Each structure stands twice: as C-alpha cells, then as structure tokens.
Amino acid sequence: MLYDIGQWRVPEANSKKHLEFWNEHLAYQRAHRKKFPYLRSRLLSMNDPETPGEEIWMWIDEYENQEAYDRLNKALRDDPELSKYREDAYTRADTVMVPGSLKSELWTERIRVD
C-alpha cells in the first residue's frame, strides 16, 4: 500500500469554514470516484498543543500501489476538468489555512498487522 499524507494548520476561527470546504471537496470526489483511484481517504484534526488557537489537520489517502497514485497525478495534469478542480480547491483552501503550513509526503507500507 501507498499512503499520501498531508498535514497543515488552520486557525480555530476558520475551522467550521474549513470543514465545509472539505465536505464539498470530498463530495466532488465521491461523485467522480473513477477519477480518484484511492482506496480510502481520511481527514483528521486536532488542537495544536504548541500553538494555541490553531488546529493541525491531516489527510491520509490510501492507494493500492504506485501505479494508482501515478494515474491520479496524470489525470490531475491532463484532464482539464480535474486540473481546474484542483486549482480551485487549492485556492479556496489557502483562504482558511495558515499560509505555508501544507506539507505532503508519500509513504510506502512495509508491514501490516490486521
């Protein structure tokens, strides 16, 4: 399995608006599941213990393999509808996030206990 993990911060005052954004964002993905080949997507948040008044948010998108992840990135580049969707989503998210706080990493699962 492959995991795309993103983490960023949001001022608590923007929390409700940010959650509304994600509800809309994920509704679009649900309506276009064939274009989003992840197996599962999760969204988590917590209060930032080091910065009162801010929350830490995280997504975890789970992919079967590198090929599935690469298919999504190719579609985001080559599909005009998805390219516009991505650009609009980032623009909207930037209005409620702490500037410069978004970091994303790709992790490969090595061992699992079910």
C-alpha positions in Angstrom: 0.0 0.0 0.0 1.0 3.6 -0.6 -0.1 6.5 1.6 -0.3 10.1 0.5 -0.2 12.1 3.8 -0.7 15.8 4.0 -0.6 18.0 7.1 -1.4 21.7 7.6 -2.6 24.1 10.2 -5.9 26.1 10.4 -6.8 28.9 12.7 -9.6 27.7 15.1 -11.7 30.7 13.9 -11.6 29.1 10.4 -12.4 25.5 11.5 -16.0 25.4 10.5 -15.4 27.0 7.1 -12.5 24.6 6.5 -14.7 21.6 7.4 -17.4 22.9 5.0 -14.7 23.1 2.3 -13.7 19.5 2.9 -17.3 18.3 2.9 -17.7 19.8 -0.6 -14.3 18.7 -1.8 -14.9 15.1 -0.8 -18.5 15.1 -2.2 -17.0 16.0 -5.6 -14.5 13.1 -5.3 -17.4 10.7 -4.3 -19.3 11.8 -7.4 -16.3 11.2 -9.6 -14.8 8.1 -7.9 -13.4 6.7 -11.2 -11.1 9.7 -11.4 -9.9 9.3 -7.8 -8.3 5.9 -7.6 -7.5 5.9 -3.8 -8.9 3.1 -1.8 -9.7 5.2 1.2 -9.4 8.8 2.2 -9.4 10.1 5.8 -9.4 13.6 7.2 -8.3 14.2 10.8 -7.8 17.2 13.0 -6.6 18.0 16.5 -5.9 21.2 18.5 -2.3 22.2 18.1 -0.7 21.7 21.6 2.2 24.1 20.7 0.2 26.9 19.1 -3.0 27.8 21.0 -5.7 29.0 18.6 -4.7 26.7 15.8 -5.6 23.2 14.7 -3.5 20.6 12.9 -5.3 18.9 10.0 -4.2 15.8 8.1 -5.4 13.8 5.2 -4.4 10.2 4.6 -5.2 8.8 1.1 -4.5 5.1 0.7 -3.6 3.7 -2.7 -3.2 0.1 -3.7 0.1 0.8 -5.4 2.3 3.4 -7.1 0.5 2.9 -10.4 -2.8 4.0 -8.9 -1.2 7.1 -7.4 0.5 7.9 -10.7 -2.8 7.6 -12.5 -4.4 10.2 -10.3 -1.5 12.7 -10.8 -1.6 12.2 -14.5 -5.3 12.9 -14.5 -4.8 16.0 -12.4 -2.3 17.2 -15.0 -4.0 16.1 -18.2 -7.8 16.2 -17.6 -8.9 19.8 -18.0 -11.9 19.4 -15.6 -9.7 17.9 -12.9 -6.9 20.5 -13.4 -9.5 23.3 -12.9 -11.0 21.4 -9.9 -7.5 21.1 -8.3 -6.6 24.8 -8.9 -10.0 25.9 -7.5 -9.7 23.6 -4.4 -6.2 24.9 -3.6 -7.2 28.5 -4.0 -10.2 28.0 -1.6 -8.2 26.0 0.9 -5.5 28.7 1.0 -8.0 31.3 2.3 -8.6 29.4 5.5 -5.2 27.7 6.2 -2.1 29.0 7.9 0.0 30.2 4.9 2.9 27.9 4.1 1.8 25.2 6.5 0.8 22.5 4.0 3.3 19.6 3.7 2.6 16.4 1.9 4.6 13.1 1.9 4.3 9.7 0.1 4.8 6.7 2.4 5.1 3.0 1.4 3.7 0.4 3.8 6.2 -2.2 4.7 4.4 -4.3 7.4 0.8 -4.5 8.4 -1.0 -6.2 11.3 -4.7 -6.7 10.8 
